[in-house]
Structures are given as structure tokens and as C-alpha cells.
Amino acid sequence: MPDKMYDKTGSELETTIINKSLDFARDRMKSLHASHGWDHVQRVIRNAEHIAATELQADAFIVRTAAILHDIARDEQDRAGGTLCHAELGSAEAEKFLLSEGLDPDRARHIARCILSHRYRKERKPESIEAMILYDADKLDSIGAIGIGRAFLFAGEVGARLHNSEVDISRTASYSEEDTAYREFMVKLRTVKDKMLTDEGRRLAQERHDFMIDYFRRLDEEVKGEL
Amino acid sequence: MPDKMYDKTGSELETTIINKSLDFARDRMKSLHASHGWDHVQRVIRNAEHIAATELQADAFIVRTAAILHDIARDEQDRAGGTLCHAELGSAEAEKFLLSEGLDPDRARHIARCILSHRYRKERKPESIEAMILYDADKLDSIGAIGIGRAFLFAGEVGARLHNSEVDISRTASYSEEDTAYREFMVKLRTVKDKMLTDEGRRLAQERHDFMIDYFRRLDEEVKGEL
């Protein structure tokens, strides 16, 4: 029964790789601020597993491992002031790590591609269902009540303001003192729901989007003294 | 017409004092983080003026000046790690400033007392209607959509986490890495509405409270993967 043997070996190897990936990623991310740290990865893993359960053709091991490792190079990007892409570096580093742990090259490459496309920059569109799931799981954590909290947490981390309704948002820059969670919402967060790639991701994103819209509308009203 | 003369003189003096107080307070608060900085004071001034308009016996000048100056010693408290009370120091400093600007001692003392009791510590209950208005105006800025944003902004400023549903909140401390906006909500923010002192303050607080409750309930659900 070579197939069964392979399955069993694969499964044991998978468990080992997942546990080692968790240790590796947690360690790589320990110096990060909370808005983009290990807490975020834990939520993305859970979102990814939830969506994977609705996409029957998805490989649960690929999804889980990619989610665990997707932000391992985040610290390098932050320290490089954004001149380095954490998806590119993280993808290469993850592939090397997985090969060193004995994963077959095709699956290691598959996981690396999920990580490379999770940021969806430079036309790097998520192609496989596993890549789409990781992309959606990551995006979900940027909207809704969590997205609101993370946007303010990040603003606090970079010394930004609560809200600045007097400033023309298009003339302010991210990572600046004039950056605000409201700017992040206007420029980025409110467009997220239209970029989702899976059915379950879209459904969850719509709910979180609606909640977030209500929040920022109310914030603006409170700040303007209309409430 | 000595009364009219006095009124006119009073009014000119009041305008001068308000403008000088604005310059003085803005300058004293320029190095503060956004969660407790000048933006906060501007919102408190507006809240205070709004409530004052519903309390006909309130002295608008006292309310406005107290609101402008209420947090001038906030920076000292932060730098002293909380061992110094910004209400005590700010009150004394404001009285000295107002006397130096030619305000009569009774009114300077009245404003100083509003500032002293705005934090409501050490049994220092706001006694006058103006003190009650300042207290309510300040508290309103800690709840609702603004309160949510400020709690996360503050968490980001002190390097705290987004949410930690696994930790027993009663065993965590403020200003620590285990501090979270959720802890602040559970320990403090959700009790604010029951402490309001004016009718209009109570009405606004109830609305902001309800909104805030919905937010943190949803945050908890999202973090626990229930949504």
C-alpha cells in the first residue's frame, strides 16, 4: 500500500512542519508591534481555516502553512521603511525553510507562491485556491471591528492623530503625523470588500464592511459635534 | 452705568483671556500624544459649550476657559509616570496664569476649581454647574466612536496589544504590554455613562455608550472567530 504509506508519512511530516512553522514564525515576529504582529497571524490562520472549510478542493495543509508563514518578513519591511516587500522576502525565506524541513519541492513552492501573492502587488495575483484563501483571510483582518482597532493601534504606534476632519486626505501621507485611522479607512479599508476572491471571504467582508462604515460615519459625526 | 461699564470691560477682558488661554494651553500641550493632546481639548471645549447652552445658569466664560485649560499639566503627569495629578498641578497653574492676565480672583478661583475636580479623584466632586459641565464634556470624549479610537490609539502609543481575550483582565495593569483597549473598556469606559452629572451629558453619554457596547461585543466575536 504505497499510497497509504505515503499518506501516513505525509501526515506526520505535515504535523511536524506545521509545528516547526509556528515556532519559526512566532520567533521571527516577536519584536513586531501589535497591529501587525503574531496576534494578527493567529487571526489570519483562523480565518484561512474557516474559509478553507468552505472550499472543498483546497489543500488544508497548504492553506495553514502559508497562513502561519505569510508575514515572517514583516519586521524587515518595517525596518527598511517599506523599500523592501515582505511578501517577496517572506516567500523566499519560507520556501527555503520548508525545503530544509523535508517538504517536497512542489508543495514548498506552492506555499511560497501563496505568500508571494498575498499582498497582491506588482500584478502578482493569487492564482491557486489556497492563495486566494490566504489573501481573503489576511484582508478580513483589516476591516470590521478588528480593522478599526488595528487602524487606530497603528496610528498610535507611528504617533499619528485620532482624526483630522479638516485636512484634505489626498494631501497626507501614510506613516506621517497627519496620518490617521480615518485616512486609512478612506484610502484603503473601504475598498477591501470589493477585492475579495472567495465566496465565504466576500460574505464575511460585506458584514465587516457594513459595520466599519457605520463606525467611521459615527466617528466623523462625533468629531464634527453633530452628536 | 457702572454695571454696563463693567460688563463691557469684562467682555473685552474675557475675549483677551480666552485667546491667551488658547495660545497658552496649545503651547503647553504640543508634545503630547494624540490620545490626550490638543485635539482632545478642542473636542472637550466643543462638548462643554454644547452642554453649557442647555444649562442656562452656567457662566459660558467660566466653562470655556476651564475647558481650554483643563489638561495643561497632562504632559507632566505622563512624564511623572502618573505619580503627579494633572488636575492638581493644572488647576494651580491655571489660577496663576489667569491672575497674571488680570482676571478677578473669584473667577480665577472658580475656573481653577473646575479644573481641580474634572478628574473627580480624592473625593473632589465637581460642585458648581460649570465644574459639572467640564467633567461631563471630558468624559464624553472617552466613550462612543471617539472613545473607541482613543483607547486603541493609546494602546498603540504604549505598545499594547489589540485584544487579548485569553487574559484575565483583572490581572493586567494599565500602561503594560498586556493592556488593551478592551481592558480599558471593561474596567473604565463602560461605567462612564452612570457617572454623568448634567442632563444633556447623560443623554449624549447614553447614545455613545450604546454604540461603544455594540463595537466591543462585535470585536470580541470577531477575535473569537464567531463572525
Chai-1 contact restraints between the chains, C-beta under 6 A:
chainA,res_idxA,chainB,res_idxB,connection_type,confidence,min_distance_angstrom,max_distance_angstrom,comment,restraint_id
A,A34,B,R161,contact,1.0,0.0,6.0,A-B,restraint_1
A,A34,B,L162,contact,1.0,0.0,6.0,A-B,restraint_2
A,D39,B,R161,contact,1.0,0.0,6.0,A-B,restraint_3
A,D39,B,L162,contact,1.0,0.0,6.0,A-B,restraint_4
A,R46,B,G225,contact,1.0,0.0,6.0,A-B,restraint_5
A,G144,B,E222,contact,1.0,0.0,6.0,A-B,restraint_6
A,A145,B,Y215,contact,1.0,0.0,6.0,A-B,restraint_7
A,A145,B,R218,contact,1.0,0.0,6.0,A-B,restraint_8
A,A145,B,L219,contact,1.0,0.0,6.0,A-B,restraint_9
A,A145,B,E222,contact,1.0,0.0,6.0,A-B,restraint_10
A,I146,B,E222,contact,1.0,0.0,6.0,A-B,restraint_11
A,G149,B,F152,contact,1.0,0.0,6.0,A-B,restraint_12
A,G149,B,L162,contact,1.0,0.0,6.0,A-B,restraint_13
A,F152,B,G149,contact,1.0,0.0,6.0,A-B,restraint_14
A,F152,B,F152,contact,1.0,0.0,6.0,A-B,restraint_15
A,F152,B,L153,contact,1.0,0.0,6.0,A-B,restraint_16
A,L153,B,F152,contact,1.0,0.0,6.0,A-B,restraint_17
A,L153,B,A155,contact,1.0,0.0,6.0,A-B,restraint_18
A,L153,B,G156,contact,1.0,0.0,6.0,A-B,restraint_19
A,L153,B,L162,contact,1.0,0.0,6.0,A-B,restraint_20
A,A155,B,L153,contact,1.0,0.0,6.0,A-B,restraint_21
A,G156,B,L153,contact,1.0,0.0,6.0,A-B,restraint_22
A,G156,B,G156,contact,1.0,0.0,6.0,A-B,restraint_23
A,G156,B,E157,contact,1.0,0.0,6.0,A-B,restraint_24
A,E157,B,G156,contact,1.0,0.0,6.0,A-B,restraint_25
A,R161,B,A34,contact,1.0,0.0,6.0,A-B,restraint_26
A,R161,B,D39,contact,1.0,0.0,6.0,A-B,restraint_27
A,L162,B,A34,contact,1.0,0.0,6.0,A-B,restraint_28
A,L162,B,D39,contact,1.0,0.0,6.0,A-B,restraint_29
A,L162,B,G149,contact,1.0,0.0,6.0,A-B,restraint_30
A,L162,B,L153,contact,1.0,0.0,6.0,A-B,restraint_31
A,Y215,B,A145,contact,1.0,0.0,6.0,A-B,restraint_32
A,R218,B,A145,contact,1.0,0.0,6.0,A-B,restraint_33
A,L219,B,A145,contact,1.0,0.0,6.0,A-B,restraint_34
A,E222,B,G144,contact,1.0,0.0,6.0,A-B,restraint_35
A,E222,B,A145,contact,1.0,0.0,6.0,A-B,restraint_36
A,E222,B,I146,contact,1.0,0.0,6.0,A-B,restraint_37
A,G225,B,R46,contact,1.0,0.0,6.0,A-B,restraint_38
